């Protein structure tokens, strides 16, 4: 919705102007983005896959000295679907409607369901999902791994 020139100016302001602290945009702003000072990436909803969310977050914290954080707001219906899916995975009995027909459900990506229901350490949940080595360290809870800053955060509306 903005011109290429406007977008270039916004990116320059993000990197060099301490007064420019917030830009509200679609995920399209991240395409080819190389702003090194971005600290926070906030997603209003969680994309279809865990990989897409991490890609969206990946444009924050490109400078080595920047402590970047990624946030996502999770809709209550998505959280409920993730919990239901994980419960069904551990108890594979089919769900039925009042008429006895199997209830149609759109399955979430398993890794996404596991991450958005995580209550202790999102970093460890992501590392488990991608099998990031060494697993004995990467899958530790944040406090045990001595992480000083939460890198990922989810907001579950009550």
N, C-alpha and C positions, 0 to 999 in steps of 0.2 A: 504494500500500500504506500510505501515511501519510495522515492526515487533512489537510484544507485548512488547519486551524490550525497543525498541525505543519509543513507546508510553508512557511507564511508565517513562522514562527519561524526555520526553517532559512535562508530567504532573508535575513531581518533579521540573523541571526548572520554570514552570509557577508559582508555589507556593513559590519558595524559591530564585530564581535568579532575582534580580532587572534589569538585562540587558535583560532578556528574556521578551519581551513586546508584541510580536505578534506571533500567531500561525495561519496559514491558514490551514483549515481542512474541511472535510465533516461533516455532522451532526453526523456521527458515533462517533466522538471524545466525544460527550456529553454522550454517553451511559456509565453509571457507573462513570461518572466524579465527583470528589469531590475535586476540586481545589478551595480553599476559597478566593483567592486574585484576581480572574478574575473580571475586572471592566466593560468590554464592550463585547457584543456579537453582531456581525454584520452578518446579513443574506443577501446574494446577491440577493435572490429572496424571495418572500413571499410564504410559504407553502400552501397547499390546504385549511387548516382550521386555524382559529384563535387559537384554542387549540394547534395545532402543533407548531405554531410560539412561543407561550408562553412557551411551553415545551423546545424549542430550547434555548430560552433566559434564562430559569430557572437555567442554570448552572453558570451564572454570579452572583456575589454578594452574595455568600454563607456566607461570614463573615459579622457579624453585623456591623462592622465599615467600610465596603466597600460600596461606593455609586456606584451601578451598573447601566448600561444603556443598552438598547437594541435598535438596529437599523435594519431597513430593507430597501433594495432598491426595489422599485416597478417598474416593467416594464410599459411603457406607455400603452400597450395593456391591461394589467390587470387593471390599473386605469380607462381606458376608459370603460371596461366591468363592473366595479363596479359602475361607474356613471350611465351607461345605465340601469343596473339592478335596482338601487335605483329609477331612474326616472320612470321605468316601474312599480315598486311597488306602486309609488304614482299615476301613471296614467296607469292602467292595460290594455290599448288598445294593441292588438297584433301588432308586427312589421312585415311588409311584404317586400318582395323583389320587384324588378321591374316587375317580372313576376306574382306578386300577391300571390306567395307562402309565407307561414310563414317562416321567417328567423330563421334558427336553431341557438340557442345560448346555451352555456353550462353555467348553473347558478352557480354563486359563492355562497359560504356559506354566508347567509345574514349578520351575525356578521362580517365576514371578509370584506364584501363590505362596511359596515358602518364604520369600523375602518380605512380602508385604504383611505377612502375619508374624514375622519375627518380633519378639518383645525385648530381647536382651542386647544383641549386637548385629546391626545390619551389615557391617563390614565382614564379619565372620560368615553371615548368611550368604553374602555375595561370593565370598571366597569358596564356600562349600559348593555353591551352584556351578562355579567354573573350575573347581578342583585346582585352585591356585596353590602351587607348591611354595614352601614345604607345608603340607596340611597340618602338621603338628603345631605349627606356629600361626599360620594364616587363619585357622578356624578357631583360635582362642577368642574368648569374649574380650571386648575392648579393654576392660580394666586389666585383665590378665596379660594382654598383649602390650600393655602400657601405652595405649593410644591417648594422647593428650587432648585431642580435639575430635569430636564426632564428625566423621566425614560424610556420612549419609544419614538422613533423617526422614521419617514418614510422619504425617499428621493424619491420625484416624479420628474423624469427627465423631463426637459422642451422640 
